[in-house]
Amino acid sequence: MRDWNASSHAPIVIVEGKGAVLKAEDGREYLDGNSSIWTNLHGHRRPEIDQAIRDQLDRIAHSSFLGLTNDVAARLAGELIDLSGLDGYKVFFSDDGSTAMEAALKMVYQARMQRGEKTRTTFISLSSGYHGDTIGAMSAGHSALFHHVYRPLLFATREVMSPACYRCPHNRAEPVRGSDARVTRKCQWECLGELTRTLDDLGDAASAFVLEPRVQGAAGMTMHPLGYLEKAAAICRERNVWLVLDEVMTGFGRTGTMFAYQHENVTPDLIALAKGLTGGYLPVAVTLASAEIFEAFLGDYAELKTFFHGHSYTGNALGCAAALANLKIFATEQTLQKNVALQRVLAQGAAKFWDHPHVGDVRQEGLICAIEIVRDFKTRESFPFAERIGHRICEAARQHGLLTRPVGDVLVLMPPYCCTEAQITQMTEALWLALNDVIPA
Ligand SMILES: Cc1ncc(COP(=O)(O)O)c(C=O)c1O
């Protein structure tokens, strides 16, 4: 906050946006390089979504969801189930990613109690994981940076190593320029061995394994090797441990498929969705729950099996209308197919970062690109935290017309799907110039 307050610091005040471009009060324009913190999909001021909100406004903006429903939320729930292919699943509405995760954790806990599985109280989750800023979501998280202050407030969860090949202590492969550590890795899936041992050790105390499938965003855009999710899901299934997937960041086409878990053969028990659900317009989130979990909440009134969780703006009609319009664009524009070309352009633009001596890793999943800056390529040693390398590079990128945020020293490009190929190239070029401004090659 001292930096923010400093007289030398003039914040950029955004006043307008159109497509992939944000306009500031001083008239300067910037490419929205992280899709407004991973939310925007089809661009700003997207006519179809704008119109859907206006039309909804002409009918009603909001009415309580408690003991009631509304037509747009019901339609949205149906469409989400269709897209997920998870027949018989139910949709619980809330407002943001943290809350969708909070609801998932509470559902698991309460369902276990109501099924008479009273010992199954322990959640297992990945190291460096981030699932939001509320107390439950933080408890399932293991980010030293975000969570250390609050640790005494949080409930205990079991941390297992993340399949983070680039920094994995079991990966015996040397770093190779131009190669994704997930592909060149030399290991014996020790991460899965640790998961197995942890679940066996917990036995009937294990309730659910919580993770972001394929890519851990705030952990540093850590990308998992293909196969991890499917193998981990099987290990859980064999032990009656539920699988809770946090698709708040990875959902809605980010990794190439509509949902990231669809890259592998898994059936999640619960899924949290938020961010891109409304195309980056309004805060709506959902938690999808299996029939098995839903049924644990059925009972006579006096049995008190109710899921006591609700928010004032649950099922907000304007938000649901925006979400429906957002999903419609996926169908009318064949967004997932169209994105394949953008992914290629992003990969081409990112490839040149390997030429920089302080780039340790360049990794990509769909339209998520991460460039990890290191002090030493061979040892993968990071720059000291206080040097704020990632932050300084992203600050420098502003001078080249790009807005994005790093995760520590990992530079992130997550372009909106409305980008032209030229805009994607502009983004990688701006970031390249910024990197060379801060650390000349
Ligand atoms: C994977 C993941 N889960 C949960 C959240 C929390 O979402 P929200 O910021 O909408 O509360 C985030 C936010 O960045 C996230 O990336």
The ligand as an SDF file (V2000), in Angstrom:
LIG
                    3D

 16 16  0  0  0  0  0  0  0  0999 V2000
   -8.3700  -21.4100   -9.3650 C   0  0  0  0  0  0  0  0  0  0  0  0
   -9.0560  -20.3120   -8.6460 C   0  0  0  0  0  0  0  0  0  0  0  0
   -9.9790  -20.6190   -7.7370 N   0  0  0  0  0  0  0  0  0  0  0  0
  -10.6620  -19.6700   -7.0630 C   0  0  0  0  0  0  0  0  0  0  0  0
  -10.4100  -18.3320   -7.2980 C   0  0  0  0  0  0  0  0  0  0  0  0
  -11.1680  -17.2850   -6.5660 C   0  0  0  0  0  0  0  0  0  0  0  0
  -12.0620  -16.6870   -7.4410 O   0  0  0  0  0  0  0  0  0  0  0  0
  -12.6810  -15.2400   -7.1030 P   0  0  0  0  0  0  0  0  0  0  0  0
  -11.5550  -14.2660   -7.2490 O   0  0  0  0  0  0  0  0  0  0  0  0
  -13.7420  -15.0510   -8.1380 O   0  0  0  0  0  0  0  0  0  0  0  0
  -13.2020  -15.3030   -5.7210 O   0  0  0  0  0  0  0  0  0  0  0  0
   -9.4440  -17.9660   -8.2360 C   0  0  0  0  0  0  0  0  0  0  0  0
   -9.1340  -16.5550   -8.4810 C   0  0  0  0  0  0  0  0  0  0  0  0
   -8.1630  -16.1830   -9.0660 O   0  0  0  0  0  0  0  0  0  0  0  0
   -8.7480  -18.9840   -8.9230 C   0  0  0  0  0  0  0  0  0  0  0  0
   -7.8170  -18.6850   -9.8430 O   0  0  0  0  0  0  0  0  0  0  0  0
  1  2  1  0
  2  3  1  0
  2 15  2  0
  3  4  2  0
  4  5  1  0
  5  6  1  0
  5 12  2  0
  6  7  1  0
  7  8  1  0
  8  9  2  0
  8 10  1  0
  8 11  1  0
 12 13  1  0
 12 15  1  0
 13 14  2  0
 15 16  1  0
M  END
$$$$
